Amino acid sequence: MSSNSFGKLFTVTTFGESHGPAIGCVVDGCPPGLEIAPEDFAGDLARRATGNSRYTSQRHEADEVEILSGVYEGRTTGTPIALLIRNTDARSKDYDELAQTFRPGHADYTYWQKYGIRDPRGGGRASARETTMRVAAAVIAKKWLAEKSGVRVRGWLAQIGEIVPELPDTAAVDFGTVESNPFFWPVAAQVPQLEKYIDALRKDGDSVGARVNVIAAGVPPGWGEPVYGKLDAELASALMSINAVKGVEIGAGFASVAQRGSEHRDEITARGFLSNHAGGILGGISSGQDVRVSIALKPTSSILKPGRSVNLAGEEITMRSKGRHDPCVGIRATPIAEAMVALVLMDQALRHRAQCADVGEVRPRIG
Ligand SMILES: Cc1cc2nc3c(=O)[nH]c(=O)nc-3n(C[C@H](O)[C@H](O)[C@H](O)COP(=O)(O)O)c2cc1C
């Protein structure tokens, strides 16, 4: 009803605000028997965390997961899995002034209009702190997908402002390189350029947008439910639900507009498809190719550069956003985008199993 939950068979409900005592989630529908320990969460939570470098917000959260239910002797029991992370480094004083006004580009004004009350501390529920729990829930999904189907979901930063990776093509992404720098950037030689770029932005009190790409490899053909539960439709919805996302592309995305049919269609041979403009999805169902998505993230709205707004009395003011903020929200968005893709795939995998388990493997199988 209030849209804090998503998924049909693998459902995730998140709760909590940026500066409340804790954030958490309840994951329901996870199959029993999956080995899960608190340590499993550390890797992806650290990838998403602030304060890993000077190029993100300097909030330092421990992000230690407490498993409150649904796991017995290290294995899921099939009952709801409740996860909790306590907030340990909130500085709410920075937001006293913000309670009196609305940041241009943020959710302050719309939350105020909708609810007539808001928690301004650190952006409250609209803070990207909430995405911590999506990443935590997706640790379970990623593990199950990898173990049961060999699916691997990985992303990288594919553009920051006007800078794009100097790669011959995305097939050449080396994920070792992506994980070796704080930008999730696939070309190590360009990292100093990015550092300079972000330093200059910070000095200027400004921010910039970004693009994140995600590939899910190993997805078998058949996942996705036409017509209202199409895999691409659910991916788009899940990815658009990430804070600051303003665009989603599947496969060739908006580049399809300028393509001819003879170019866009992915021709089929007995050894496999000859291209992947569809992004691994045809008719809302996975084709067995890599599922490829891309998201556009807007520039951070909380910036030091003065901007016009109004106060609670409706008077025009000029404001600068204080507090600790990301100069480019896309820098930390890669694990979040991966998480949303994994959560959608897990839900669709269970739905496919529920309806079509008896179908078995269908011939011919391409590739
Ligand atoms: C990883 C990540 C980090 C973010 N960090 C900030 C931040 O430091 N300051 C800020 O104003 N917005 C930040 N945002 C964006 C806001 O959460 C978002 O703009 C706000 O909730 C309004 O929602 P909308 O942009 O989707 O309309 C971040 C978003 C993401 C995905």
The ligand as a Gaussian input file, in Angstrom:
#p B3LYP/6-31G(d) Opt

LIG

0 1
 C       24.419000       6.349000      -3.791000
 C       23.642000       7.613000      -3.675000
 C       24.136000       8.635000      -2.869000
 C       23.445000       9.833000      -2.762000
 N       23.985000      10.836000      -2.002000
 C       23.353000      12.032000      -1.942000
 C       23.927000      13.101000      -1.196000
 O       24.989000      12.970000      -0.590000
 N       23.246000      14.267000      -1.167000
 C       22.078000      14.452000      -1.846000
 O       21.527000      15.535000      -1.802000
 N       21.525000      13.466000      -2.568000
 C       22.132000      12.262000      -2.623000
 N       21.565000      11.250000      -3.351000
 C       20.335000      11.501000      -4.106000
 C       19.103000      11.682000      -3.254000
 O       18.920000      10.582000      -2.390000
 C       17.904000      11.889000      -4.165000
 O       18.194000      12.863000      -5.114000
 C       16.680000      12.313000      -3.389000
 O       16.204000      11.227000      -2.635000
 C       15.531000      12.796000      -4.283000
 O       15.051000      11.754000      -5.070000
 P       15.156000      11.760000      -6.662000
 O       16.473000      12.364000      -7.006000
 O       15.067000      10.316000      -7.033000
 O       14.002000      12.582000      -7.173000
 C       22.219000      10.014000      -3.451000
 C       21.726000       8.976000      -4.251000
 C       22.424000       7.787000      -4.381000
 C       21.894000       6.698000      -5.260000

